[in-house]
């Protein structure tokens, strides 16, 4: 009985799933747009078009799943302004907000799901924390590895750069795996997705970086 009640609660709960990236075509295949790629794949699976312009974002909606899909078009460092507008209009909370983004501190082919924490230098996440006034949103951190050279300039070039051939070969499994994790979280809760995907090998490809 308790399990049925929990399932009914999840079925009724609304979520805002945000993919972080930069809007112009020159950034479309860069590492920093990993969040966009993963949310587009989830949208494809849900049969949702993420094309409506709203909240300074491209937006889609699945009534069946109670999900808003949002890709801010503000550039990365102003993403929080767009998400704050979406939360204000939908009445959803930060804890109902799931944010998918690229993570330098994880190797390619690794993902870590967590709630809260610092921005760790990620401009999109820092903007969210500032605009929402809280860090208590769910993060789907998708590893992209680190640049070979250290320094902020090389870091910027790296995240705004395109994937190597070896990296690109892994992208279908990474993007598909992240979408799997999002679907599992919608069906069974974030903790279940953490248990399954916060471990090496969960995305089914060899780690790089």
N, C-alpha and C positions, 0 to 999 in steps of 0.2 A: 504493500500500500504506500509506504514511504517513497519507494522508487518511482511509482506512478505519479505521486504528487510532485516529486522533484522534476520529473520529465515534463509534466504539464507546466510547471513554473518556467522551465527553460524554453518550452515551446512558445510561451506567451511573452517572454522577455525580449525587449528590443535591443539591438546593438548598432553602433556606428563603427564600421570598419574603414579605417583610413590607410591609404597607401601613400607614402611620402615619395616625392620626386620633384623634378623641375619640368616646367610645361612645354618648352619649345622643342621642335623636332631635333635640333642639334644635340639634345641631351637624351634622346629617346632610348638609346641602347647603352647608356653609361651605367657604371656600377651604382651610382647614386640614385638611379631610378628603379632599383630592385623592388621597392615597395609598390610602385605603379604596376610592374609586370605581374607580381603575385596577386594583386587585387583584380587586375584584368582577367587573370585565369579563374579566380573564384567567381567573378561576374559571368564568365562564359559558362561555367558549370551550373550556375543558378539561373541561367537564361535571362540575365539582366543586362540592359544596355546602360553603360556609364557615360552618357553623353549630355545629359541635361545640365545647363549652366545655372548654378545656384551656390550661394555662400562662397563666392570666389573660387569655385571648385567645379569639377565635372562629377555629377552625382547620378547614382542609380538606386533603385529601390526594389526589394523583394518583399511583397506583402506576405507571401506564404511563410517566409522565414523570419519576418520581422527585422529585416536588416537594411540599413542604409550603407551604400558603398560610396566612398568619397575620395576623390583625388584632388587635393588643393592645387590651384593654378597660380599661386602667389609667388612662386619660387620658394625654395626650401626654407630659407631663414625667416619667412613670414607665415609658415604653415599654420601656426597656432591661431592666427587671426581668423583664418577660414574655419578651422575646427570649432573655435569658440562660437562663431555665428551658427554653425550647424547644431551645436548642443543647445544653444539658447532657443532656437526655433523648434527643435524636436522635443525639448524637455528631458533629454537623456543626460546621464551623469558621466563623469570621467571614468568611473569603474565600468560603465557600459561601452566604453570606447576602446577599441582594439587598434593598435597602430603597427603597421608593417613597414620595416625600413632596413636599410643596409647597415652592417655593423663591421667596422674595421677590426675590432678586438676578437672576432671569431673567424676561423678559417672558412674558406669557401666550402660549401657542402655541410656546414653546421648551422643549426638554428637554436636559439634559446628563447623560451617564452618566460616572461616574468611580469610582476606587477610592481610599479613604482621604481624608484632609484633615480640617480642623477642622469643628466643628459650626456655625460661622457664625451663632451666635445662635439656631439652631433647637432648641427644647427637647427634641424627640423624638430628634434626632440626638445632642445632648449627653448625654442619658440613655443612649443606646446605647453611646457611647464610654466613659462612666463604668462601666456595668454589665459590658460585655464586656472592658474593660481594653485595648482596641485600637480604632483607627479604620480598620482594614483590611477594611472591608466594602464591597460594591459599592453605589453610590448611583445611583438613577434620580431625578434632581432635576427636578421638573416645575414650570415657571415659572408664577407667578400674578401677576407684576407687583408694583409698589410702590404704597403709598398716596400720594395727592396731597400730604398733609401729612407732615412729618417728626416724629419723636419716638416713643418706645416705646409710649405710650398709643395713638396713632393706628395704630401697627403691630399691636398686639394687636386693636384693633377691626376692622382690615382683614382679618386672617387669620381671625378668628372671624365675619366678615360673609359675606353671601351674594353670589353673582355678580350683576353687572348684566345687563341684557338682552343687551347686546352681547357680554359675556363668556360668558354662558350659551349663546348661539348657537354658540360655538366649542367647547363642551365635548365634544360627541360625537366630533369629530375628534381632540381632545386625548387623551381617554380611550382611544379606539380606537387612536391612534398609539402611546401608551405600551404598550398591550397588544401591539401589533404588535412593538414593540422587545423586550419581554420574551420573546415567542415566538421571535423571531430569536435572542436571546441563548441561549435553551434549545437551539435547533437547531444554531446555528453558533458560539456562544461570545460572550462579552461584547465582545471587541474588534471583532468584525464589527458588533455593534449600535452600538458607539461610532462606527465609521466611517460608518454610515448615518444615525444620528440626532443626532450632535453637530454639527449645522449648521443655519443658518437655513432655514426652509421645510420641514424634514423632517416636521413634523406636518401639513402641508397646509392651514394656515390663517394668516390675517394676524395678525401679532404685535400685542399691546396691552401698554402699560406699558413 
